[in-house]
Amino acid sequence: MSTSEIIFEVCEDEVDGGYTAHALGYGIHTQGDSLEELRIMVKDAVACYFDDPTQAPKIIRLHFVRDEVLIQ
């Protein structure tokens, strides 16, 4: 049974720069110095996780998360 979609939560590292991503519901984690590199790394991580290409999701969605701190 193949998965049609996988969602990665993406966070920007405000201290060191770059981005980290982890798949919701799967043990897939990766990172990249730029968004372009992150996209490549996510595709590679998904391909490595799903040994059988027929089991890999057809859609990879990146969900960007941004934390904001407000101080009064």
C-alpha positions as CSV (number, residue, x, y, z in Angstrom):
1,M,0.0,0.0,0.0
2,S,1.6,3.3,-1.0
3,T,1.2,6.6,0.8
4,S,-0.1,9.4,-1.4
5,E,1.4,12.3,0.6
6,I,4.0,13.0,3.3
7,I,4.2,16.3,5.2
8,F,7.5,17.7,6.6
9,E,7.5,20.4,9.3
10,V,10.2,22.9,8.4
11,C,11.9,25.3,10.9
12,E,14.5,27.9,10.2
13,D,17.5,27.9,12.6
14,E,17.7,31.5,13.6
15,V,21.0,31.1,15.4
16,D,23.1,29.1,12.9
17,G,21.0,29.7,9.8
18,G,19.8,26.9,7.5
19,Y,16.7,24.8,7.9
20,T,15.6,21.5,9.6
21,A,12.8,19.3,8.5
22,H,11.0,16.3,10.0
23,A,8.3,14.2,8.6
24,L,5.0,14.0,10.5
25,G,4.3,10.4,11.4
26,Y,7.6,9.1,10.1
27,G,11.2,8.9,11.4
28,I,12.6,11.0,8.7
29,H,14.7,14.1,9.6
30,T,17.1,16.2,7.5
31,Q,18.5,19.6,7.1
32,G,20.0,22.1,4.6
33,D,21.8,25.3,4.5
34,S,19.4,26.9,2.0
35,L,15.8,26.1,0.9
36,E,17.1,24.7,-2.4
37,E,19.4,22.4,-0.5
38,L,16.7,21.4,1.9
39,R,14.4,20.4,-0.9
40,I,17.1,18.2,-2.3
41,M,17.8,16.7,1.1
42,V,14.1,16.0,1.8
43,K,13.6,14.2,-1.5
44,D,16.8,12.1,-0.8
45,A,15.7,11.3,2.7
46,V,12.3,10.1,1.5
47,A,13.9,8.0,-1.2
48,C,16.2,6.4,1.4
49,Y,13.4,5.8,3.9
50,F,11.1,4.0,1.4
51,D,13.3,1.3,-0.1
52,D,10.5,0.3,-2.5
53,P,9.7,3.2,-4.8
54,T,6.1,2.0,-5.2
55,Q,5.7,2.6,-1.4
56,A,7.0,6.2,-1.5
57,P,4.5,9.0,-1.4
58,K,3.7,10.8,-4.7
59,I,3.5,14.2,-3.0
60,I,6.0,15.8,-0.5
61,R,4.6,18.8,1.3
62,L,6.7,21.3,3.2
63,H,4.9,23.0,6.1
64,F,6.9,26.0,7.3
65,V,6.7,26.8,11.0
66,R,7.8,30.1,12.4
67,D,8.1,30.9,16.1
68,E,7.6,34.5,17.2
69,V,8.4,35.8,20.7
70,L,6.6,38.8,22.0
71,I,7.9,40.7,25.0
72,Q,5.9,43.3,26.8
